[in-house]
Each structure stands twice: as structure tokens, then as C-alpha cells.
Amino acid sequence: MTRSLLAGACALAWILLPVAGAHAQTDMVLVPADDASGAADLGASSNAALADDDSQARVPFESGQLTITQQEEYGEKVLAYDGKQLASNYEVSFDKIVKVGGVNVALVDVGDGGNQCGPATVIVWKPEGGTIQSITVEQDECGAPPAAISDSAIYFVPYLLPGVSKPALQWSPTDGLTTSGNLTYMPEPGTDWKDVDPSKYDNVVDAFHNEAVYRLAETLLGKEMPEMATSLLVGGGTEKTASGAFYASGCVPHDCGGNDGFMAVDPANHKLYFARRGDKPEPDAWPAVNTWPAEVREAMDEALGSPN
């Protein structure tokens, strides 16, 4: 997939600040650094220990201790620094310690668990002469964008769905979290119906990478394209009809059974079929379902079933 970077600023509505508070410490699940005597060695030894040591303990960080605790067997886990709560959720795990702009930075994954959505990233650092700081980076309440780390900043590149533009973010100890530009979803230029190959797709949403598919989907769905693509995210591979069209169904992360989607592609006849079921008796369909071939309609009925 090709993405274009467009300069500009955008409000970061989904950036969540962590909650501060105190919490008792039990069930330590962070792996310790071998030696906290030097700042440069802290990240290397902590990160190496993650791979080599399964013991449960604290992680030394900036003359203090990072801990993950869990009070109840099925309750939330709490990330804390010397007893000060930084974040909490059902899935909390230490990622690594890196140096950014000369400052040691701990990265911790924090999320709901469950299907499809990845964790948010909690950035923890301690300014020179200051107190421990943290910020949570998340995209659309469905995990943090993938991060790329340089000597001076951490860059977060958003995952894009068809029809969507999102800001690319960067964080540094001096400037905090800022917007570096906008990324816009684009199909692969010059690809046509003859290039459609479902055997290469992990998810039917990958079909939008094809320019011919994307342009027709854009015509059929209009502003509904991002929502339609989202309703296919939790899904698997494709199946074929007798005529050679392929199709798949899926659902919105954390809302399977409440917001489900169906997509069929007929490369030979240059046709697309979309349906999305919510809480209405009949699913929304593009084009109108009475224009669909019988075999595609049957596949959709079987995939989506009845609303909850």
C-alpha cells in the first residue's frame, strides 16, 4: 500500500493522558534489568532480560522502580513508578527502554486484550531535575500506531483504512507529542482487475490495495467506505463461489455480532458487493441487494445471519 505524507496539523482527539494515583504492589510481572548502575546500561540489560529471564520482579528505572501489579486474578493490571499509578488495563506488559534525545524512555504496552485491537503505548520518562512523566499514545481507541525510534524522537505511523487520512505523530522529551503531518490511504497506482489475487490477502480489506477495486468501492460506498472497511477487520481468509467470485465476512473489533460486514469481489465481471448488518432487520447493501447474483446473496445471508 502506498501512503502519501501531507504536511499539516490535526487535533489529536484520541491521545489519552494517564491517570495518577497510588496502588498496592503485588504479583510483579516486569523482568528486571541486570544492573541499574548506569543509564546507558539500563535499557540494554532490561531488554536482554526480557528474552532471557522469566522471573517476576521490578524494573529499575531512573533511580526508582517500574512495576506492574494485579490485585485480582481477572482484574486490571496497574503500571506504577515507585507506587505512583501511571496506567491500568487488563493487558499491561513491558516493551523496552530506549534513549531518545539523551533521555532514558520506557515503553509499555497497555490494552484491553481481546480481538484485533493492539495495545496503546505508554511512554515513561523523567526530565532532568524533574519528576516521572508519562503519556499514552492511542489511535481511535484501538491501540497505538506502529512506532519508529530515532535518536531524537519516536514516530507513530498510523494504520490507515480505505478512505481515511490520519495524522502522523512524533514524541520527544523536549517537545512532547506533536503532529508531523497527515498520511492518506492510497491504492497501488496502476493496478487493475487482472491483478486481483485473493490468495495474497490476509483479510479481504487487502483487496482495496488494488486501484480498480478501490475506485469502484469509492463510487459505491462514498463516505461509508471507512465504516464498511472497519466492519471487515476481524475476519479471516476468503472463500469462492461457483462462478469464481470471492468473498469474506468480518466484524468491527470488540463488536462482533453487533456490527458485521460482508464483501464480495467478482474480478471477471468487474463487480463489487458490500453489506453491513447492525441492529436493523435487513443489512445495508451496496449496490441494492436485489441486484446481486443469487450465489453472492446466498453467501451473504449465510455469513451475516440474523441480527442480535
Secondary structure as UniProt FT lines:
FT   STRAND          2..6
FT   TURN            13..14
FT   STRAND          21..22
FT   HELIX           39..52
FT   STRAND          59..61
FT   TURN            62..63
FT   STRAND          64..70
FT   TURN            73..74
FT   STRAND          77..81
FT   TURN            82..83
FT   STRAND          84..89
FT   STRAND          91..100
FT   TURN            101..102
FT   STRAND          103..111
FT   STRAND          120..125
FT   TURN            128..129
FT   STRAND          133..137
FT   TURN            140..141
FT   STRAND          147..149
FT   STRAND          154..156
FT   TURN            162..163
FT   STRAND          165..172
FT   TURN            173..175
FT   STRAND          176..186
FT   TURN            189..190
FT   HELIX           193..195
FT   HELIX           198..200
FT   HELIX           204..209
FT   HELIX           211..221
FT   HELIX           222..224
FT   HELIX           225..230
FT   TURN            231..232
FT   STRAND          239..240
FT   TURN            242..243
FT   STRAND          246..251
FT   TURN            253..254
FT   TURN            256..258
FT   STRAND          260..266
FT   TURN            267..270
FT   STRAND          271..277
FT   STRAND          284..286
FT   HELIX           289..291
FT   HELIX           294..304
//
